[in-house]
Amino acid sequence: MQVISKIDALRQALWQHRLNGASIAFVPTMGNLHEGHLQLLDRAHEQADIVVASIFVNPLQFGPGEDFNGYPRTFENDQAKLTERGCHILFAPSVEEMYPETRISATIVKVPQLSGIHCGASRPGHFTGVATVVTKLFGIVQPDYAVFGLKDFQQFLVIKQLTEDLCLPVEIIGAPIARAESGLALSSRNGYLTAAELDQAATLYRCLADTRTSIDAGNLNFAELEAKAQSQLQAAGFTPDYFKVCCQQDLQPASTEDSELVIIAAAYMGKARLIDNLHFHRL
Ligand code: PAF
């Protein structure tokens, strides 16, 4: 695996592959890689000849008081995992390389309708930070395909929307959520949890699954189902941020007419803010 930290050097390396007619799939990450990230890499391998991953903890998507400084940086471990999983190129730029001081946040990419709700309401500016860095990374890597985990369903929609609106020639692929045996979605932030909290955290997935079961059984009183799940989360030691049954396409509250649904949730447990979702076609 080639490890490249400079934009020019990455472009040169990719130029050679493109000349050879190779297709390129890209997996952007913030590092601290777990099995969920590695499954994105597997998906990228299915799609293209050359797989490029990036590791960049993007300061623009962290708000004041969030965990930018404490975000786990495990570069050597990550490098070993990527090598083992057959990644061809790892792009790992510095903050200065991505945001030269004179140009920091000179241009931002904002996807207004999707960015102010749910996680965007609790983390103002977060999705603009994500949209801006992903657009920059797309400009640098110019991949044919880019693979994102569906755990962050809202982020996935934001990226699909910006790609469509800006006519970027990249196909966005969503990869299924990787889960522990307990059902807990794999996340770098699970590392903030104690062993006892990890056990309790699986309640988040159970609430999603129970809510889906109730909907499929014909209970379309979404407000009641949301309230029930929030109390179950509280009883398990979570401080819920939101738990909502939404329309998959735009994340607006679902109506009883909608059949493509997503139940999205975010909740605090100890030092971690966990997110998860279930998207499905209502029976
Ligand atoms: O999902 C993430 O890890 C990040 O938000 C991303 C897409 C790599 C942008 O920094």
Residues whose N, C-alpha, C, O or C-beta is under 5 A from the ligand:
A	BS01	PAF	P28 T29 M30 F56 N58 V130 V133
